Amino acid sequence: MNLLFVNTNQTRMPDPVPPIGLSYLASAMRRAQHKCEIFDLTFQPEFEDALKKRI
């Protein structure tokens, strides 16, 4: 199965937060032989087109 996890958090103040929960989930899915990617919106100000391409 192909999976795309999207981190919708765009808050960068006071510090950006890495998508650790999604990383744990993606790791478990990869161990279960699924193809998995994380799309992080934190540093993507114009994310709509990039997300459409990824989907």
C-alpha atoms as one frame of an Amber mdcrd trajectory, in Angstrom:
protein
   0.000   0.000   0.000   1.229   3.522  -0.774   0.765   5.964   2.092   1.305
   9.706   2.333   1.284  11.258   5.791   0.841  15.036   5.821   2.115  17.140
   8.692  -0.278  20.085   8.664   1.486  22.034  11.425   2.873  25.257   9.928
   3.826  26.923  13.212   7.468  27.966  13.318   7.474  30.222  16.374   9.088
  29.909  18.807  10.640  26.818  17.176   9.448  24.440  14.439   8.359  21.049
  15.722   9.385  17.953  13.773   6.597  15.484  12.934   7.812  12.820  15.375
   4.441  11.092  15.687   4.154  10.747  11.918   7.733   9.508  11.781   6.940
   6.721  14.255   3.861   5.777  12.282   5.749   5.836   8.965   8.476   3.642
  10.449   5.930   1.043  11.559   4.256   1.093   8.148   7.590   0.601   6.382
   8.376  -2.371   8.614   5.014  -3.786   7.522   6.234  -3.527   3.890   4.174
  -0.456   2.941   5.596   2.388   0.874   5.303   5.501   2.978   6.258   9.190
   2.722   5.854  12.220   4.959   4.914  15.589   3.464   5.815  18.330   5.937
   4.015  21.664   5.509   6.142  23.456   8.110   8.571  24.907   5.559   6.266
  24.950   2.528   4.592  28.393   2.341   2.961  27.613  -1.040   2.163  23.971
  -0.445  -0.960  23.451  -2.566   0.805  22.739  -5.861   3.539  20.661  -4.219
   0.935  18.577  -2.389  -1.054  18.035  -5.577   2.096  16.800  -7.326   2.899
  14.441  -4.461  -0.610  12.982  -4.428
